Amino acid sequence: MDYVIPLIVGFLAAFVGLIAPSMLNMTAARTSIERGRADGIQFAAGAASVVFIQAFIATYFAKYLVAHPEVITQLKTAAIFVLLGLSFFFYTQARKKFRAEGKQKKGSSYVTGLGMSSLNMLAIPFYLTMATVAESKGWMEIVPPYSTIYVVGAVLGAFSLFATYAVFAEIIAERAAFIAKNINYILSGLFVILAIATAVQVFL
């Protein structure tokens, strides 16, 4: 069970964090529609591969900070602003009219996934925050092998989410505007709640 929980935490962090229609998952759907499901899955694999690097970097810094108790309070304070920033991001996404982003290019869909996922600058602070919150709740320790399992979970969660968009591309394309509006608001609220919970830990 000690190994299962970090896997679940990493999986849910990636799956929930990426579930709202955005550049990556909607491009996975668009790739599937325009080039076939196999290419959509390849794009999903490429995008998820970058998540391994992003989550690894995040847990590396989290491990360092957790090993130095004198900066834990500063980390949690920073997490509050990161969570509020994510909340604002999802709220602004909810206010926008949905459109599938990105243009399809010739070449490997896997490489395209690698390139586009590398542009997701919010990923590292997001995985850092999720790992730190999970550690503070006692759900996992940010030390090997738990941190490694967390990273594997994040990769699996990201791939599952991207692949879901690729497999159900036609259905998602028809309902994307409705899904985007509601899920982004839900995620925005979720991150506000997490920010408040973290603030209570820091200041009370």
N, C-alpha and C positions, 0 to 999 in steps of 0.2 A: 504493500500500500504506500510506503514511503516513496517508491519510485513511480507509482501510478499518478499520485497527486500532482507532481511537477509537470508530468506529461499533459494532464488534463488542463492545468493552469495555462501552460504554453499554448495548447491547442485552442482553448477558448479565447485567450488574449488575441491571437491572430485572427481567428474566425469571426469573432464579434467586432474586433477593431477594423476589419476590412469589409464587413458585410454590406455597408451602405454603398449604393451605386457610385462609382468614382472612375477615375481615369483607368486604373488597372483592371478591375473586375468587368467593367463595361467593354474594355478593349478585348478581354478574353471572350466575352459574348460575341462581340462584333467579328473577331477572328474566326470563331466557330461558324458564324452565319456566312461569311464571305469566302472562307477558305476550307471549311469543313471541320468537323468535330475533332479530328486528330490534330489539326493545327491549333485548335483552341486549347487542347490538353497540353500541347508542347509549349504554348505561351504560358499556361498556368505553371508548368514545371520550371520554366525560366524565371518567372517572377518569384516563385517560391524559393528558388535556389539563392536569390539575393537575400531573402529573409534570414537564411542561415547565418550569413555574414553580419547582417544588422542585429539580429538577436544575440549573436555571440559577442559582438562589441558591447552591446548593452549589458549583458551579464558579466562581462569582464570588468567594466567600470563599477557595476553594482557590487561585485565581489570585493573590489578594492575599498569601496566606501563602507561596506558593512564591516570590513576588517578594521576600520578606524572609527571607533565609536564617537570620537570628538566631532565628526562631520555628519553623523547620522541626522541630527536635527536640521542642519542646513539642507541635506538631501530631501528630507520630508517637506521642508518649506518650499524647495524648488519643485517638488512633485505637485504641490498645490497649484502652482502657476502653470505647470505643464498640463495638468488635468483641466484647468479652466481654459487654457488655450485650445485644447482638443474640443472642449465643449463649445467654445466660440466657433471653431472651425466647422464642426458638424452643424451648428445652428445656421451659419452662413450658407453652407451647402444646401440646407433644407429650404432656404429662402430663394435659391436660384432655380431657374427653370432647367429641368434635366435635359442633357444632351450627351450622346455617346461621344467621348473624346478620343483623339488620336486618329491618325490616318494609317491605313494599311500599306505596308511597303513590301516589296518583293524580298525574298530571302528567308532565312530561318526564323520561324515563329518563336523558337526557344531563345534565340539571341535577342529578338525584339522584346521578349518578356524580361530578359536580363537587363537590357538597357532602360526600359521604362520603369522597372521596379527600383533601379538604382537612383532614380530621380525623386523617390519618396523620402524626403528629408525628415518627415515626422516619425519615421519608423524607429530609429534608434532611441530617441527620448521616450517614445511610447512603450517599447519593450523594457526599457530601463525602469520606467515608472511602474509598469505592471509587475515586474519581478520584485521591485522594492516593496510594493503594497502587499504582495503575496507573502514576502518574508516577514513583514511586520505583523501580519495576521497569523503567522505560525503555520502557514500552509506548506512552506518549503524553505530549504536553506539554499542560499546562493553560493554554494560550493560544489565542486565535482563530487559525485556524478550527477547531483540534482540539477545543477545549472545546465549541464549538457543535455539532460533529459528535457528540461524546460525548452531549450533551443530546438530540439528535435520535435517537440510538441508544437512549437510555433511554426515550424516548416510544414508539418503535416496539416495544421489548421489552415495556413495560408493556401497550400495546394488544394485542400478540400474545398475551400471557398471559391478559389479561382476556377477549379474544375467544375464546380456546381454551376457557375455562371456559363461556362462553355457548354455543358451538357444540356442545360435548360435555357439556352440562348433565345430561342424563339418565344417562349413564354415570358421570359424576363423582358425582352425587347417590347412586348406588347403592354406590359404593366409597369415598366421602369419608373415612370413619372410618379405614380401612386406610391410605389415602394420607397423611392428616394425621399419623398416628402415626409412620410411617417417614420421611417427608420432613422433618418438623420435627427429628427426631433427627439426620438427615444434615446439615441446615443448621446445627444447633447445633454439631456437630463441625467443620464447615467453618470457622465463624467462630472457633472456638478455635484451629485450625491457623493461620489468618490472623493472629490476635492474637499467637501465639507467634512467627511469622515476623517480624512487625513489631517485637516486643520484642527479638529477636535483632539486628535492624538498629539499634535505638536504643541498646542497652546493650553490644553487643559491637563 
